[in-house]
Amino acid sequence: MQNPKKTAHCSVEDEVDIVHFSLRPAVEPDARKIRDLIHRVGINPMDLNWKHFIVAETDEGAFIGCAQLKPHKDGSVELASLAVEGAFRSQGVARALIEQLMAQAPRPLYLMCRPELGIFYERFGFKVIGAEAMPRYFRRMLRVIRVMVVVTRREGPLIMRLG
């Protein structure tokens, strides 16, 4: 990350509560919290290197979300592992994490998401791409995904690009 000491302070008004939270680069003690949250929300638990993460926490210090810029061997960078605790969803935490990472990320920036989340990421400028526009890492993932789709009979994720 470009500026590891940068902290963003956010407030989001809800009909009932105002949630105050901050974003900061993850530190080593966050590694377990990141893994635990990723497992609770049921997203890809691979490559959870805490050094690539930013985290969201309340003013009281409660860990409420995380996301990372995951570098791949082919040089591509992925916005990945976006997770927010259930009680803090729909309160701007995910948006703040995404915007902070987008400000630090090189272009193009890629992500994989469930199909129903595509419209959410389109608001940030991400667009669904075909295999011909994917870097090597994502083309390999697409082959694996196609096998899983056949086996599980579930729809595969979208692969999206910004820039």
Order of alpha helices (4+ residues) and beta strands (2+ residues): beta-beta-alpha-beta-beta-beta-alpha-beta-alpha-beta-alpha-beta
